[in-house]
Amino acid sequence: MTSLRSILPDFIGKFSTGSRRPVELWSMWACLLTLASFWPIPNGFLPFHRNFLIFIILILTAANCFKTTGLCGDILRPIKGVIWPLFLLSIWLLVSGLFFSGKGLIYAELYNGKWLRALETGWIGLAILPILIPAQSTLRPVDILWGLLCFMWLVVFVQFADTFINAIQIHGIPWQFTRIAYSRMELSVHVNMVLSFLAAEMALRIALGRRWLPVSMPVLAIMLLICFLTGLQLATRNATVGMVGTILSIMVLVLVFRFKDWSLLKIIGSCVIGVTILIGVLTISFDSDSRWKSLLATVPYSLDTQHNKFWLNNTTYPLPKLKDGSGVDVSNYERLAWFKVGWGIVAKEPLGIGIASDNFHRLVEKYYQEPSTTSQSHSGLLNFTLAAGIPGLILWLCIIGYLLKRGWVCFYRHKKTAGLFLIMFVFGFAVRSIFDDVLRDHMLEIFFFFSALLLALCEREVSSDSGEEHVKRCGETM
């Protein structure tokens, strides 16, 4: 068991042992850990641009591919089942943008920054295991994941510590407060990503009585608790929904795997503990975020987009009022109204108009023929569909479906933990993309990176298991 003091030296020490690693591999490892700790922080807050680290890692992976025969094939093997949908989606995004965006060749720059960059981080996620872990190494693939996860968690800890210090100064909890990210929504996405990994490990230990990440139970519990507290402090409703889903996932997994082994009293006790935590999370969120209280009452006003047009232009049209005379909550009202309007526009632009941050704004002005104060729709899936059209949406859902299927087969058929991690990570991010604009920028980069890394982990664990069974069968026939 590792202690909190030995978390970082553990995987760094393993990286140092075994076969001697050249300086470029140390450089790659250092860049990866640095990127993991700075990924959600705006470039303006940093002494360098995040793309600088990505560029260095890309050069190092390319150099290793050139000098190692067959390495490129090993890197691409985990995505062989989804490489065609990914290729077609990439081509379609380029074609739709060049022909329908109205931006001409300038679109190529947008395409590079908003899509190719995400593909590059996906390539990095596939490449780091075969490059960083040579034969006869004491470093395991999961140690790479754990190292990156530790540095991602440092962002959560910094937010937690900053909030704690601020709470002492103001003598209260600074809800929705952050100084280290562009917005609390973007930081909450990062928190939920880390939370999904830690929760998967906790569920694994409770449900199956085995561990995967090299961390002791007390340290795991502390890291998980800080993620929950930080997520609640950010008071982002969709992040809270994600936390509720995580708690329910753990409860279901534990009950499925422990139902036959545990006594009735132990099962009831576990359910009581889970429900208590669930009620606590919901209560804190409901009390700290007043928007929950008027959500249902706002729905009819949001759906009546013809008569209530505050969503279109908040300087020309009045804010709708509830029956008690108070104004609707702007966030509740606009999100649902934009969601309805956006999918109506998709029906008029089924081929998409290419990736851009102002697609929703421009299309609203085009079809409603008046100046608009709308920004983007606040739905990542809707924004992506406006960019890629119905063909792109179908291809994206095929990619998400493949990731979930691969995780399911890896965990439930082959009993490999990497599959559980892949399921919880991809499912949580995919659901979040319906309600928040997460399919962009560094959030999409992180998704591609960890999806690819977990796919590579699934491939390694399943291949290793198949190899051991083959050796065993050969031994029995000799």
N, C-alpha and C positions, 0 to 999 in steps of 0.2 A: 504494500500500500504506500502511496506517495503522500507526503504532507504538503501543506500549502507552501512551505518554504522550498520544497524540492520540485515543484511543478515545472518551472522553467529549466533548471539544470538537467532534469530527467531527459527530455527529448533533445535538448542541445547536446548533452553528453552522449546519447545514443548516436546522434549524427556524427560525433567526433570519432567514435570507435569503428572498428571494422576496417575495411579497405580505405586507403588514404584518398581523400577527396581533393580535387584541384580547386584552385581559388575561385573559378567560375561557379562551381556548385555552392561554395560558401556564399558567394555574392548573390546567387539566385535565392538561396534560403533566407538570407538577410533581407532582401528586397520583398520577398513574399510575406515575411513576418511584419515588416514595416507597413506594407500595403494593407494587411489585415487590420492593423491598429489605426490606420488613417482613412480607411475607405469611406466612411460616412461623413467625414469632416470636409467642409467646403475648401476648395483649393485656395481661396483668398485668405484662409486662416493658417495655411501651411507655408513653409519657406520654399516649397517646390510644388510642382504640379503632379498629381497622381499618375497621369499618363507617362511621366518620366520613368517611374518605377515599372509600369507595364511594358514600356518600350525596352528597357534593359532586360527584363525577364524574357521577352519575345526573342531578342537577339541571342540570349544564352541558350534557349531551347532550340532555336534554329541551328546554332553552331553544333550542338550535341547531335541533332538529327543528321547533319551532314557528315559528321565524323564517325557515326555508329551505324553500321549496316543493319537494316531492318527495323530500326527504332521507330520510324514514322508509322510503319504498319502496326507496331505494338501500341502506339499512342492512339491510333484511330479505331482499333478493334472494338472498344466498348460502345462506340456509337454506330457500328455498322448497320444496325437495325433502324436507325433514324436519320442516317446521313442524307438520304434522298429528300425527305420532307424538309430538312434543314437547308439543303442546297436550293431546292425549288423556292422556298420562302425567301431566301436571300436574293435570288434572281428576281422574284416577283416584286419585292420591295424596291429594288433598283429600277425596274422597268416602270412600275406604277408612278414612282416619284419623278422620273425623267419625263414621262409623257403627260401626267395629270397634275403635278404639283404647281405648275406655273412658275417654278423657280429656275428652270433651265439647268445649265451645267453647275450652277451653284449648289444644286441639290446633292451633287457628289460629295461635297464637304459634309453636309448634314448626314448623309448615308454612312460616311466613314466614322463620324463621331458618335452617332446614335445606334448604329447596328454593327458595323464591322468591329468596333471596339469591344462589344459584348462577345462577339465570336472569338476574338483574340483571347479574352479572359477564359472562355470555354476551352480553347486550345491549351492554355496554360494549366487549367485544372486537369486535363487529360494527360499532360506531359510530365508533371512533376513527379509522379510515382516511378515510372520507368527510368527517369533521369537521376533522381535523388537517391534511389534505393538500389544499389548494385547487388550482385550476388554475394552471398556470405556476409551480409550486413546484420548487425544486431538491431538496426532500426526497422520497425514494422510499418506497414502502410498506415495503420491507425495512428501511429505516433506523429506522422505528418499532419493528419487531420486535427489531432489534439493540440499540436503546437499552434496551428492557425486559429483554432477555436479559442485558445488562451489569449492570444493577442486581440482577437475580436472582442472577447469579454472585457479586456482592459478599457475599451471605449465605454461599456456599460458601467464599469466601476468608477471611471472618471466622472460620468454624469451623476452617479449615486453620491460620490464624495462631494461634488460641487453643490448638489441639492442639499446635502446634510449641512454643509457650511453655511449656505444661504438661509436654511431654516433656522439655524441658531441666531443669525443676524436679524431676521425679521420676526422671530418668535412665532413661527407658524410654517406650515408646509407650502412651499411655492409651487402650486399646481401648474402644470403646462409650461414649466420653466426649463429652458435649456440655453446654454451659451456655446455649445461645442458643435452644433449642427445647423444646417440651413433652416430646418423646421423640425418641430417635434414629431410630425408625421414621418419624415425620413429617418429620424433617429429611432422611432418606435419600430420601424421595419427592421432595422439592424438589431434591436433588442429582441424582437420576436424570432429572428433567425437564430440567434444564439440560444434563445429559450427553447426552440424546437429541438436542437441537438441535445441540450442538457436534459430536457424532459424525456427524450427518447432513451437516453442512458438510464435515467431514473426508472422509467417504465420497465426497461429490460431487467434491471436488478430486482425490482419488486415482483414482476410477473414470472420471470424465468430463473431468478436466483443466480444470474451470471453477469459479468461485467465485460465491457469492451474498451471504454476509455480508461487510460492509466491514471486514475484519480481515486482518492479515498472517498468513502461515503460522506463523511462530515464536510469535506471540502466541496464535493458535488452539491450537497444540500445548501451550503452557504452561497455558492455561485448561482444556484437556481433561485434562491430567495432574493438575492440582490436584483436578478433579472425581473422577477415579479414586482418587487417594490418600485423599481425604476419604471417599468411599464405602466404601473398604476399612477405614478407621479406625473408622467407625461400626459395622462388623461386623454388619450386618443381612443375614441370609441371603437374603431375597427381593430386597433391593437388589443383592446380589452376582449373583443369577440374572439380574437385569435388565442388569447390566454384561456378563455373559457373552453374553446375547442381543444386546446392542449390538455387541460385538466380532464375533460370528458374522454379524450383518447387514452390517457393513462388509465382511467377507471375501467374503460371497456377492455383494454388489453389485459389488465390485471385479472379481471373477472373471467375472461375467456380462458386464460392459461392456468388460473388457480382455482377455478370453480370446483373441480373434482378433488383437489388435494386439501383445500382448507375446510375447516369446520364452519358450520352455519354462523356461529358467533363471530368468527374471524372475518367472514365475508360481510356480515352486517356492520361490523366495526369499521372495515375498510370503506364501505359505502358511506357511512356516517362521516368519516374523516374527509373523504372526497367531496361530499355535498357541503360540508361545513366550509371547506376552502373555497368552493365554488360560490357559495352565498356571500362569503366575505369579499371576494373579488367583485362580485356584482354590486354589493352594497356600497363599497368604497367608490366604485366607478359612478354609481347612480347619485351618490351624495356630492361627489366632487365635480360632476359635469351636469349642469342644469339642462343641457340640450335633450337629455333622455326624457324629461318630464313632458315636453311638448311635441315629441316626435310623431306620435300617432295622430294628434290633432292637426298637424301640419300637412299630412299626406294629401287630403282633398285639394288643398290650395296649390300644392306642388304639381299635381296631375292636371289641373285646369290651366294649362299653359297658354290658352287663347285669351282668357280674361285677366289672369294674373301674370303680368309681363315684367315683374321686377327682376326676374332671372335674366331677361334680355338686356335691359338697360336700367341700372339702379339709380340713375340720375333723372330719368324721364318718367318712369312708372313708380307708383307708391308701393311700399311694402305691405303685403296682405295682412289683415288683422284677424286674429282669432275671435271666437264668439264672446270672450270676456273683454274684448277691446284691446288687448295687448298684441303687439306685432309678432308675427311668426319668427322663430329663430332662423336667421339668415342661412346658416349652414344646413340645417334640416331642409329648408325650403329649396335652396338652390341645387343641392346635390341631386335630389330626386327629379326636379324639373329638368336639369341638364341631362340626366340619364334618359329620361323619356324623349326629349328633343333629339339627343344624340343618336339614338337608335332609329329614329325617324329619318335622320339625315343619312344613315348607313343605307337605308332602303333606296335613297336617291343617288348615292355614290357607292354602288356595290363593288366597284373595282379598287377603291381606295385612291388616295392622292399622295402617297409616299410619307415617310417619317418627317415630322416637324413638330415643334412645340406649340405652334399656333394654329394647328389644323382646325380644331373645334371653333375657335374664334372666327376664323376666316369663313368657314362653311356656314356658321350661323348668320353672319352678315350677308353672305351670298343668297341664302334661301329666305331670310326674313327681311332683306332689303332695307335695312336701317342700321345706323351705327350701334355697336353693341359693346357692353362693358364685360362681357363674359371672358373668362380666361381659357382654361381647359376644363374638360368635363368632370374631373376628379375621379374618373374610372379608368384604370389602366387598360382594362380589356376593351372598353369602348374607344379610347384614344388609339389603341393599337389597330382596332378594326377600321377606324376612319383612315388610318395610314395604309393598311394592307388590304382592306376590302374583305369581302366574304371569302375569296380564295385563300387569302393570307390567314384569316381566322381559322379556317378548316385545317390548314397546315400547322398552325400553332397548337391547336387542340390535339392534333395527331402527335406532336412532339411531347406535350404534357402527358397525354395518354400513354405513350411509350415509356416515359420516365416512371410513371406510377406502376405500370405493368411490370417493368423490370425490377422495381423495388419489391413489389408483391411476390414475384417468383423467387427472388433472391432470399427474402425473409421467410415466407410461408412454405416454400417447397424445399429450399436448400438450407433453411435455418441459419442464415447468415445475417448478422446484425446490421451490416451496411445497408441492406434492403429496407430495414425499419427506418433508419436515418433518412434514406432517400425519400420514402413515402411521406414522412412527417414534414420534411423540408419543402418538397415540391407541392404537396397538397396545401400546406399553410400559405405559401406564396401565391399559388394559383387562386385560392379563395380571396386572399387580400387584394389581388389585382382587380377583382370585380368592383370593389368599393373604393380603392385608393389608386392614385396614379403612380404605380410602382414599376411599370414595364418601361423604364427609361433610365438613362444615365447610370450612375454607380450602382443603383439597386438592381438593374438588369444585369450589369456586369457581375455582381456578386452571385446572382442567381445562376448565371451560366457557369461561373467558376465552380461553385460547390456542387451543382448538378453533375457537371462533368467529372469532378473529383470523386463524388460518391458513386457514379457509374463505373469509374475505373476501379474503385474499391470493391464494388459488387463483382466485377469481372474477375478480379484477382482472387477473391475469396471463393467464388464458385469454381474457377479453374483449378485452384489449389485443392479444393475438395474432390473434384473429378479426377485430378491426377493421383491423389492418394488412394481413391477407390480403384483406379486402374492398376496401380502398383500392387495393391492388396490382392486383386483378382489374379494378376499374373503370378504372384507368389503362391497362390493356392493351387494353380494348375501345374506348377513345376514339380 
